[in-house]
Amino acid sequence: MTKKSRTAIFIFFIISLAFNLCAVAQTSFTSKEIKVNIFSSTPLEDIKAQALNAVSVIIPKSKQLVFQIPIKSFVFSRSLMQEHFNESYMESDKYPTATFKGNIVENIDFSKDGIYNVNVKGILNMHGISKERNIKGVITIKNGKPSIISNFNVACADHEIKIPSVVFKKIAEVISVTVIGNYK
């Protein structure tokens, strides 16, 4: 094979790859900056944390919505809380991520700007335990790009997250989760 034909094949390969990437980009939306807040409220103490680098993909054609959150990315106001969260409760070395994979129930025209109330049915996997969930949220389409917001509760017992009796009155049995993000 001559140098000229190898160059032509290489250029053809690059152009084909570019067209394929454009096609994929038009059929899905991604975000690497999903913000996830968790909040626990008891009469003794409020505990909150935030993760800023969860990732997500929306595939409009199949109505799929997927999230992945690195557990160690949650930041607390006090380092001791963060340490206990990772080591004692979430066991983040053993279970490093939480995931949600689901399908949007409603039909949404992602080519039209608007605000859409949605239900997403899927599987939430956290702490090694998968649970079927129906999570409500809002998808806003602006200038052809979606953003999401959702607030839902997660019971620690549903994912076998054990709270030691010593701190049982300081940590709620049900944690509020808020997810916010913009997609490209």
C-alpha positions as CSV (number, residue, x, y, z in Angstrom):
1,M,0.0,0.0,0.0
2,T,1.4,3.4,-1.0
3,K,1.8,6.3,1.3
4,K,-0.8,8.2,-0.7
5,S,-3.4,5.5,-0.3
6,R,-2.7,5.1,3.4
7,T,-3.2,8.9,3.8
8,A,-6.5,8.7,1.8
9,I,-7.7,5.8,4.0
10,F,-6.7,7.7,7.2
11,I,-8.6,10.9,6.0
12,F,-11.6,8.8,5.1
13,F,-11.5,7.2,8.6
14,I,-11.3,10.6,10.3
15,I,-14.2,12.0,8.3
16,S,-16.3,8.9,9.0
17,L,-15.5,9.1,12.7
18,A,-16.5,12.8,12.7
19,F,-19.8,12.1,11.0
20,N,-20.5,9.3,13.5
21,L,-19.7,11.5,16.4
22,C,-22.1,14.2,15.1
23,A,-24.8,11.6,14.7
24,V,-24.3,10.4,18.3
25,A,-24.2,13.9,19.6
26,Q,-27.6,14.7,18.0
27,T,-29.2,11.6,19.4
28,S,-28.2,12.0,23.1
29,F,-27.5,14.7,25.6
30,T,-24.7,14.4,28.2
31,S,-23.6,16.2,31.4
32,K,-20.5,15.8,33.5
33,E,-21.6,18.4,36.0
34,I,-24.8,17.1,37.6
35,K,-25.1,18.5,41.1
36,V,-26.5,16.1,43.8
37,N,-27.4,17.4,47.2
38,I,-28.3,15.2,50.1
39,F,-30.0,16.4,53.3
40,S,-30.8,14.6,56.6
41,S,-32.9,16.5,59.2
42,T,-33.5,15.4,62.8
43,P,-34.4,17.3,65.9
44,L,-30.7,17.1,67.0
45,E,-28.9,17.9,63.8
46,D,-29.2,18.7,60.1
47,I,-26.6,17.1,57.8
48,K,-26.1,18.1,54.2
49,A,-23.6,17.4,51.5
50,Q,-23.1,18.1,47.8
51,A,-21.5,16.3,44.9
52,L,-20.8,18.4,41.8
53,N,-19.4,15.8,39.3
54,A,-22.1,13.2,38.8
55,V,-22.6,12.3,35.2
56,S,-25.7,11.7,33.2
57,V,-27.0,10.8,29.7
58,I,-30.4,11.3,28.2
59,I,-31.2,9.4,25.0
60,P,-34.5,11.0,23.7
61,K,-35.3,8.3,21.1
62,S,-35.4,5.5,23.7
63,K,-36.4,7.8,26.5
64,Q,-33.5,6.5,28.6
65,L,-32.0,8.5,31.5
66,V,-28.9,7.3,33.3
67,F,-26.9,8.8,36.2
68,Q,-23.7,7.8,37.9
69,I,-22.5,9.5,41.2
70,P,-19.1,8.8,42.7
71,I,-19.9,8.4,46.4
72,K,-16.6,9.9,47.6
73,S,-17.4,13.1,45.6
74,F,-19.9,14.2,48.3
75,V,-18.5,17.1,50.4
76,F,-19.7,17.8,53.9
77,S,-19.2,20.9,56.0
78,R,-17.2,18.9,58.5
79,S,-14.5,16.4,57.5
80,L,-15.5,14.0,60.3
81,M,-19.0,13.7,58.8
82,Q,-17.5,13.0,55.4
83,E,-15.2,10.3,56.8
84,H,-18.1,8.6,58.7
85,F,-20.3,8.9,55.6
86,N,-17.7,7.1,53.4
87,E,-16.4,4.6,55.8
88,S,-19.2,3.7,58.2
89,Y,-22.4,4.2,56.2
90,M,-21.9,4.1,52.5
91,E,-18.7,1.9,52.5
92,S,-17.6,3.8,49.5
93,D,-14.4,1.7,49.0
94,K,-16.7,-1.3,48.5
95,Y,-19.5,0.5,46.8
96,P,-17.9,3.4,44.9
97,T,-20.8,4.7,42.9
98,A,-24.6,5.1,43.0
99,T,-26.4,4.7,39.7
100,F,-29.9,5.2,38.3
101,K,-31.0,3.8,35.0
102,G,-34.5,4.5,33.9
103,N,-37.0,5.5,31.2
104,I,-39.0,8.7,31.0
105,V,-42.7,7.7,31.0
106,E,-44.0,10.7,29.2
107,N,-43.4,11.6,25.6
108,I,-41.2,14.7,25.3
109,D,-40.3,16.5,22.1
110,F,-36.7,17.4,22.8
111,S,-36.7,19.7,19.7
112,K,-39.3,22.1,21.3
113,D,-38.5,24.4,24.1
114,G,-40.7,24.0,27.1
115,I,-41.1,22.7,30.7
116,Y,-42.1,19.1,31.1
117,N,-43.1,17.4,34.3
118,V,-41.9,13.8,34.1
119,N,-41.9,10.5,35.8
120,V,-38.8,8.3,35.3
121,K,-39.2,4.6,36.1
122,G,-36.0,2.7,36.7
123,I,-33.5,1.1,39.1
124,L,-31.6,3.0,41.7
125,N,-28.5,1.1,42.8
126,M,-26.8,2.3,45.9
127,H,-24.7,0.5,48.5
128,G,-24.9,-2.6,46.4
129,I,-28.7,-2.8,46.6
130,S,-30.9,-2.2,43.5
131,K,-34.5,-0.9,44.0
132,E,-37.1,-0.1,41.5
133,R,-38.1,3.6,41.7
134,N,-40.5,6.0,40.1
135,I,-38.8,9.4,40.4
136,K,-40.6,12.6,39.5
137,G,-38.8,15.6,38.1
138,V,-38.9,18.5,35.6
139,I,-37.1,18.6,32.3
140,T,-36.7,22.0,30.8
141,I,-35.7,22.4,27.2
142,K,-34.2,25.8,26.3
143,N,-32.5,26.5,23.0
144,G,-32.6,22.8,22.2
145,K,-30.7,21.8,25.4
146,P,-32.3,20.0,28.3
147,S,-31.8,20.7,32.0
148,I,-33.3,18.6,34.9
149,I,-34.3,19.1,38.5
150,S,-35.7,16.4,40.8
151,N,-36.2,16.0,44.5
152,F,-36.9,12.6,46.0
153,N,-36.4,10.6,49.2
154,V,-34.3,7.5,49.8
155,A,-34.8,5.4,52.9
156,C,-31.5,4.1,54.3
157,A,-33.1,0.7,55.1
158,D,-34.1,0.2,51.4
159,H,-30.4,0.0,50.6
160,E,-29.3,-1.7,53.8
161,I,-27.4,1.4,55.0
162,K,-26.9,0.8,58.7
163,I,-26.9,3.7,61.1
164,P,-25.2,2.8,64.4
165,S,-27.4,3.3,67.5
166,V,-24.9,5.8,68.9
167,V,-25.8,8.3,66.2
168,F,-29.3,7.1,65.3
169,K,-31.0,10.2,66.6
170,K,-28.6,12.5,64.6
171,I,-29.2,10.9,61.2
172,A,-32.6,10.7,59.5
173,E,-33.9,7.3,58.4
174,V,-35.0,8.9,55.1
175,I,-32.6,11.2,53.2
176,S,-33.7,13.9,50.8
177,V,-31.9,13.9,47.5
178,T,-32.0,16.8,45.0
179,V,-30.5,16.5,41.5
180,I,-29.9,19.5,39.2
181,G,-28.1,19.6,35.9
182,N,-27.7,21.0,32.4
183,Y,-27.0,18.9,29.4
184,K,-25.0,19.5,26.2
